[in-house]
């Protein structure tokens, strides 16, 4: 059996994946989870794509997770009557909160965020279209922000707006987001919800409450894309189930030269807190229209793997690109090659620290034994997925198989680095008889063969969440 890829791939669905056979080909090529971007498309379009994924994975007996990415506050310009304008360096330009959002001119434009004048001061810098254009604030009234063009260029409607250094006070959760969360839980059966532009722990608490009110148990991936999120990173990580390094908007609010060190810091802090981490934005951007990546993109993906990310994410590359299958195949190849580097299997996680939970102690012990003994793999019988999550925080070349009776747990672990879900069946007495049954399930998955050494972790009874309390070593016959 080919060694499974430990770093997971999250691909965004969109018009490109609606083409006949594309979603199936991406799943077959190794996509671990799909992203629904609620900034684009209708509920019906997202529903059709999720249904398509669920139907195919059921037919193939595969596990693929679903992440719903919330739109968040849309701080965007209005539209121009001529479609676009040309901003010239040194020229004056006005952002007008009272102006019709469809009637922008060469001199001024409306915008969706009506509180902008309250958030900016003279000499602030405003960045448009992911920082491609830059304005300097020269005057502020109750309804207008007067600017001077510093970096000009072509400007079309509905482009995003950021304040350099952050500080815009728009609420992270909109009414539209609240509707989308309920739909994601009750109709899309989402495994993960990713709120945009979070600033502090209160934003995470609100999302958790909305998920619970909708009757769901989806985990929360906090998108780190504001300067305030960096300031409150420890609290956000503590309250979330994982984080996303959303480098697009983060690179606008913070100097883009800060991004490499910020990415490494976020990954390290998340893993130290036993949370998963996703690296996103422009990872294979040139492959939207090219069948091959740039060398810089290859380095970017490989470095994210070496930094210890759980997941690498694709956006427009698969949602709107010309070569979605090529992108997945390329990313798979780059991740696998990076995982062969000795730095990808070295870990100091929890070295010298004490453990408070039995299941975490068992998880750490299993990883140590498996690495030192040369075990073929680890089989973690799990209800919630917490034990394999603890295991996955240790960089290792030993595959971790999460055997669970619960489909939602198997989908959730699809984003854990080095963890691979397997359907587990439990006997009618609910007592886990794990030798013959577990080995048979692993053999059927191609994970072990006769002569292999296997490490198994389990609890006394199935249905006991957090009850992992036993470790066993098995010579496969």
BAKOL-676396 format. One record per residue (C-alpha): x, z, y. Coordinates in nm, 3 decimals. Each point is the difference from the previous one (the first is absolute). Layout:
BEGIN
         x         z         y
         X         Z         Y
...
//
This chain:
BEGIN
         x         z         y
     0.000     0.000     0.000
     0.125    -0.082     0.350
     0.073     0.316     0.197
    -0.294     0.049     0.240
     0.065    -0.023     0.374
     0.007     0.351     0.146
    -0.066    -0.091     0.365
    -0.364    -0.092     0.047
    -0.137    -0.304     0.186
    -0.307     0.029     0.225
    -0.143    -0.339     0.100
    -0.261    -0.066     0.269
    -0.305    -0.206    -0.091
    -0.134    -0.267     0.233
    -0.090    -0.369     0.024
     0.311    -0.104    -0.195
    -0.096     0.218    -0.297
    -0.353    -0.145     0.006
     0.134    -0.329    -0.134
    -0.086    -0.060    -0.366
     0.234     0.178    -0.239
     0.219     0.164     0.266
    -0.105     0.362    -0.051
     0.039    -0.038    -0.376
     0.349    -0.147     0.042
     0.108     0.283     0.230
    -0.122     0.264    -0.247
     0.178    -0.177    -0.285
     0.317    -0.016     0.214
     0.001     0.377     0.038
    -0.202     0.112     0.302
    -0.071     0.372    -0.045
    -0.265     0.045     0.269
    -0.191    -0.205     0.255
    -0.064     0.079     0.366
    -0.327    -0.068     0.180
     0.082    -0.036     0.371
    -0.317     0.107     0.183
     0.131    -0.158     0.323
    -0.094    -0.337    -0.148
    -0.294    -0.121    -0.203
    -0.348     0.131    -0.069
    -0.106     0.271    -0.244
    -0.143    -0.273    -0.222
     0.332    -0.187    -0.010
     0.190     0.314    -0.096
    -0.264     0.084    -0.261
     0.036    -0.343    -0.161
     0.377     0.033    -0.024
    -0.010     0.351    -0.145
    -0.264    -0.105    -0.253
     0.223    -0.293    -0.098
     0.298     0.231    -0.054
    -0.202     0.250    -0.202
    -0.152    -0.270    -0.220
     0.335    -0.158    -0.083
     0.187     0.326    -0.059
    -0.278     0.119    -0.231
     0.026    -0.322    -0.202
     0.378     0.038    -0.026
    -0.003     0.380    -0.050
     0.222     0.043     0.306
     0.005     0.264     0.273
     0.017    -0.106     0.366
    -0.074     0.234     0.293
    -0.196    -0.070     0.320
     0.114     0.117     0.344
    -0.232    -0.033     0.300
     0.187    -0.025     0.330
    -0.213     0.111     0.297
     0.000    -0.199     0.322
     0.041     0.296     0.235
    -0.038    -0.026     0.377
     0.024    -0.359     0.115
     0.210     0.009     0.317
    -0.014    -0.370     0.073
    -0.024    -0.241     0.287
    -0.314    -0.202     0.061
    -0.014    -0.377    -0.036
     0.097    -0.273     0.248
    -0.238    -0.270     0.115
     0.272    -0.260    -0.066
     0.093     0.144    -0.339
     0.346     0.112     0.115
     0.215     0.033     0.310
     0.369    -0.016     0.080
     0.139     0.323     0.142
     0.299    -0.066     0.227
     0.271     0.258     0.056
    -0.040     0.175     0.334
    -0.365    -0.094     0.040
    -0.281     0.250     0.058
    -0.262     0.065    -0.265
    -0.294     0.241    -0.008
    -0.166     0.180    -0.290
    -0.360     0.051     0.111
    -0.227     0.238    -0.191
    -0.314    -0.129     0.180
     0.059    -0.367    -0.068
    -0.204    -0.198    -0.254
     0.212    -0.003    -0.316
    -0.047    -0.376    -0.044
     0.090    -0.111     0.353
     0.375     0.059     0.032
     0.196    -0.210     0.253
     0.360    -0.063     0.101
    -0.015     0.303     0.227
    -0.194     0.261    -0.200
    -0.167     0.080    -0.331
    -0.244     0.254    -0.140
     0.082     0.236    -0.287
    -0.173     0.202    -0.270
     0.159     0.334     0.092
    -0.177     0.118     0.317
     0.207     0.317     0.041
     0.330    -0.183     0.049
     0.025     0.093     0.372
    -0.013     0.369    -0.098
     0.291    -0.035    -0.241
     0.259    -0.194     0.203
     0.209     0.061     0.309
     0.198    -0.217     0.238
     0.330    -0.117    -0.161
    -0.143     0.023    -0.355
     0.064    -0.302    -0.222
    -0.286    -0.164    -0.191
     0.073    -0.218    -0.301
    -0.226    -0.287    -0.106
    -0.018    -0.195    -0.326
     0.229     0.233    -0.204
     0.243     0.027     0.290
     0.056    -0.373     0.049
    -0.116     0.031     0.362
     0.071     0.289     0.236
    -0.167     0.124     0.319
     0.109     0.270     0.245
    -0.273     0.207     0.164
     0.012    -0.028     0.380
    -0.330     0.164     0.092
    -0.294     0.186    -0.155
    -0.358     0.044     0.121
    -0.309     0.139    -0.172
    -0.076    -0.337    -0.161
     0.313    -0.214     0.027
     0.363     0.003    -0.105
     0.214    -0.228     0.217
     0.314    -0.134    -0.167
     0.306    -0.214     0.051
     0.100    -0.238    -0.281
     0.343     0.100    -0.135
     0.008    -0.218    -0.311
    -0.235    -0.297     0.015
    -0.130    -0.259    -0.240
    -0.321    -0.138    -0.142
    -0.277     0.259    -0.019
    -0.323    -0.061    -0.188
    -0.306     0.224    -0.027
    -0.049     0.309    -0.214
     0.370     0.089    -0.013
     0.094     0.362    -0.054
     0.123     0.229     0.275
     0.236     0.297    -0.027
     0.170     0.230     0.247
     0.374     0.017    -0.058
     0.075     0.351    -0.119
    -0.360     0.052    -0.112
    -0.249     0.230     0.164
    -0.326    -0.198    -0.001
    -0.273     0.251    -0.077
    -0.250    -0.220    -0.186
    -0.164     0.190    -0.285
     0.158    -0.086    -0.334
    -0.344    -0.021    -0.166
    -0.274    -0.223     0.134
    -0.368    -0.025    -0.091
     0.086    -0.319    -0.184
     0.262     0.188    -0.204
    -0.258     0.260    -0.100
    -0.230    -0.276    -0.127
     0.292    -0.164    -0.182
     0.101     0.325    -0.172
    -0.350     0.049    -0.138
    -0.010    -0.363    -0.119
     0.348     0.027    -0.152
    -0.099     0.307    -0.202
    -0.352    -0.092    -0.106
     0.032    -0.376    -0.048
     0.367    -0.094    -0.037
     0.095     0.303    -0.213
     0.320     0.030     0.203
     0.289     0.197    -0.145
     0.178     0.038     0.334
    -0.114     0.008     0.364
     0.261    -0.079     0.267
    -0.097     0.113     0.353
     0.173    -0.183     0.286
     0.175     0.143     0.306
    -0.016     0.361    -0.118
     0.156     0.243     0.247
    -0.028     0.343    -0.161
    -0.139     0.205    -0.285
    -0.349     0.016     0.149
    -0.036    -0.376    -0.054
     0.073     0.050    -0.370
    -0.245     0.289    -0.026
    -0.276    -0.217     0.149
     0.067    -0.280    -0.247
    -0.001     0.246    -0.291
    -0.334     0.139     0.113
    -0.152    -0.349     0.028
     0.123    -0.087    -0.350
    -0.147     0.320    -0.142
    -0.329    -0.054     0.184
    -0.023    -0.346    -0.155
     0.038     0.157    -0.344
     0.347    -0.138    -0.063
     0.340     0.125    -0.109
     0.220    -0.277     0.141
     0.349     0.101     0.102
     0.118    -0.043     0.359
     0.297    -0.212     0.103
     0.083     0.079     0.364
     0.136    -0.298     0.189
     0.299     0.107     0.208
    -0.009    -0.241     0.293
    -0.009     0.210     0.316
     0.261     0.204     0.185
    -0.230     0.303    -0.029
    -0.013    -0.042    -0.378
     0.379     0.032    -0.010
    -0.022     0.315     0.213
    -0.258     0.148    -0.242
     0.142    -0.152    -0.318
     0.039     0.326    -0.195
    -0.363     0.099     0.054
    -0.129    -0.349    -0.080
     0.200    -0.018    -0.323
    -0.116     0.346    -0.104
    -0.369    -0.088     0.039
     0.014    -0.354    -0.140
     0.054    -0.127    -0.353
     0.252    -0.255     0.120
     0.123    -0.192     0.303
     0.054    -0.359     0.100
     0.297    -0.103     0.214
    -0.199    -0.246     0.214
     0.295    -0.162     0.172
    -0.196    -0.243     0.218
    -0.164     0.233     0.251
     0.263     0.269    -0.054
     0.267    -0.247     0.109
    -0.196    -0.065     0.318
    -0.050     0.364     0.099
     0.354     0.097    -0.100
     0.312    -0.207     0.062
     0.032    -0.249    -0.284
     0.361     0.111    -0.048
    -0.139     0.340    -0.106
    -0.199    -0.145    -0.290
     0.265     0.001    -0.277
     0.084     0.367     0.044
    -0.368     0.093     0.046
    -0.088    -0.180    -0.323
     0.265     0.188    -0.195
    -0.106     0.333     0.153
    -0.370    -0.053    -0.076
     0.072    -0.102    -0.359
     0.223     0.303    -0.055
    -0.248     0.247     0.151
    -0.294    -0.143    -0.194
     0.181     0.009    -0.333
     0.127     0.352     0.066
    -0.361     0.107     0.053
    -0.111    -0.167    -0.328
    -0.195    -0.270     0.187
     0.013    -0.376    -0.054
     0.126    -0.242     0.261
    -0.070    -0.367     0.076
     0.228    -0.226     0.207
    -0.197    -0.271     0.182
     0.010    -0.282     0.256
     0.189    -0.330    -0.005
     0.182     0.067    -0.328
    -0.023    -0.367    -0.099
    -0.141    -0.136     0.325
     0.172    -0.341    -0.016
    -0.170    -0.065    -0.335
    -0.335    -0.035     0.174
     0.103    -0.364     0.042
     0.315    -0.026    -0.211
     0.041     0.008    -0.380
     0.327     0.195     0.032
     0.092     0.315     0.199
     0.274     0.047     0.254
     0.307     0.194    -0.108
    -0.094     0.268     0.253
    -0.337     0.047    -0.174
     0.173     0.037    -0.337
     0.222     0.269     0.149
    -0.302     0.172     0.158
    -0.193     0.027    -0.326
     0.307     0.108    -0.198
     0.091     0.265     0.255
    -0.353     0.143    -0.010
     0.036     0.032    -0.379
     0.339     0.169     0.037
    -0.146     0.234     0.264
    -0.247     0.118    -0.267
    -0.332    -0.149     0.109
    -0.281     0.006    -0.254
    -0.162    -0.320     0.123
     0.089    -0.316     0.191
    -0.296    -0.164     0.172
    -0.088    -0.359     0.083
    -0.244    -0.088     0.279
    -0.052    -0.356     0.126
     0.242    -0.125    -0.266
    -0.275     0.030    -0.261
    -0.311     0.024     0.219
     0.052    -0.323     0.195
     0.323    -0.151    -0.129
     0.068    -0.333    -0.163
     0.197     0.144    -0.294
    -0.153     0.333    -0.111
     0.119    -0.030    -0.361
     0.355    -0.090     0.108
     0.005     0.310     0.219
    -0.097     0.234    -0.285
     0.251    -0.159    -0.238
     0.275     0.024     0.262
    -0.074     0.362     0.086
    -0.015     0.090    -0.368
     0.342    -0.157    -0.058
     0.161     0.170     0.301
    -0.144     0.341    -0.090
     0.118    -0.025    -0.359
     0.350    -0.095     0.104
     0.019     0.285     0.254
    -0.120     0.246    -0.264
     0.307    -0.084    -0.211
     0.226     0.146     0.269
     0.131     0.344    -0.097
    -0.124     0.140     0.334
    -0.357    -0.070    -0.109
     0.026     0.245    -0.291
     0.181     0.286     0.172
    -0.201     0.298     0.120
     0.054     0.345     0.149
    -0.373     0.072     0.018
    -0.072     0.376    -0.028
     0.357     0.072    -0.114
     0.062     0.370     0.058
    -0.366     0.069     0.088
    -0.249     0.220    -0.182
    -0.342    -0.117    -0.126
    -0.333     0.170     0.058
    -0.221    -0.206    -0.232
     0.018    -0.025    -0.378
    -0.078    -0.372     0.000
     0.276    -0.072     0.252
     0.247     0.203    -0.204
    -0.091    -0.196    -0.313
     0.031    -0.327     0.195
     0.348     0.082     0.129
     0.112     0.117    -0.342
    -0.130    -0.317    -0.164
     0.190    -0.220     0.244
     0.324     0.191    -0.050
    -0.027    -0.014    -0.378
    -0.102    -0.366    -0.007
     0.294    -0.102     0.219
     0.258     0.210    -0.185
    -0.129    -0.078    -0.349
    -0.043    -0.372     0.053
    -0.371     0.004    -0.080
    -0.175    -0.335    -0.013
    -0.283     0.124     0.221
    -0.217     0.293     0.101
    -0.368     0.026    -0.090
    -0.194     0.224     0.239
    -0.352     0.083    -0.117
    -0.174     0.055     0.331
    -0.339     0.072     0.151
     0.073    -0.032     0.372
     0.335    -0.180     0.000
     0.189     0.291     0.159
     0.256     0.044    -0.280
     0.116    -0.365     0.001
     0.006     0.015     0.381
     0.245     0.293    -0.014
     0.208    -0.191    -0.253
     0.005    -0.315     0.213
     0.169     0.184     0.290
     0.321     0.000    -0.206
     0.182    -0.333     0.012
     0.051    -0.104    -0.359
     0.011    -0.300    -0.228
    -0.223     0.168    -0.259
    -0.358    -0.139     0.007
    -0.280     0.253     0.040
    -0.327    -0.088    -0.174
    -0.309     0.176     0.135
    -0.251     0.027    -0.284
    -0.342     0.090     0.135
    -0.361    -0.023    -0.106
    -0.104    -0.047     0.364
     0.001    -0.353     0.152
     0.032     0.140     0.354
     0.316     0.190    -0.096
     0.151    -0.308    -0.163
    -0.071    -0.206     0.314
     0.144     0.269     0.224
     0.333     0.020    -0.184
     0.034    -0.378     0.035
     0.182     0.072     0.330
     0.236     0.270    -0.134
     0.356    -0.123    -0.033
     0.105    -0.028    -0.363
    -0.342     0.105    -0.136
    -0.210    -0.230    -0.218
    -0.362     0.072    -0.100
    -0.126    -0.016    -0.358
    -0.352     0.063    -0.131
    -0.009     0.319    -0.205
    -0.267     0.087    -0.253
    -0.084     0.360    -0.089
    -0.157     0.114    -0.327
    -0.352     0.146    -0.015
     0.128     0.359    -0.012
     0.172    -0.059     0.338
     0.320     0.149    -0.138
     0.293    -0.223     0.082
     0.156    -0.100    -0.330
     0.281    -0.176     0.169
     0.252    -0.109    -0.262
    -0.153    -0.287    -0.195
    -0.254    -0.101     0.265
     0.244    -0.007     0.290
     0.271    -0.181    -0.193
    -0.251    -0.261    -0.114
    -0.118    -0.057     0.358
     0.359    -0.039     0.119
     0.083    -0.236    -0.284
    -0.303    -0.214     0.085
     0.125    -0.016     0.361
     0.346    -0.107    -0.119
     0.157     0.314     0.149
     0.162     0.142    -0.317
     0.105    -0.103    -0.348
     0.134     0.173    -0.311
     0.324     0.183     0.068
    -0.072     0.076     0.366
     0.005     0.350     0.145
    -0.316     0.087     0.192
    -0.071     0.287     0.240
    -0.366     0.109     0.014
    -0.161     0.239     0.248
    -0.354     0.135    -0.035
    -0.241     0.286     0.056
    -0.174     0.201    -0.268
    -0.337    -0.167     0.053
    -0.121    -0.322     0.152
    -0.208     0.042     0.314
     0.224     0.277     0.133
     0.129    -0.133     0.334
     0.343     0.137     0.089
     0.031     0.144    -0.351
     0.319    -0.173    -0.119
     0.195     0.278    -0.169
     0.178    -0.153    -0.301
     0.289    -0.239    -0.065
     0.087    -0.155    -0.332
     0.278    -0.227    -0.127
    -0.093    -0.255    -0.265
     0.201    -0.241    -0.215
    -0.222    -0.305    -0.033
    -0.050    -0.102    -0.362
//
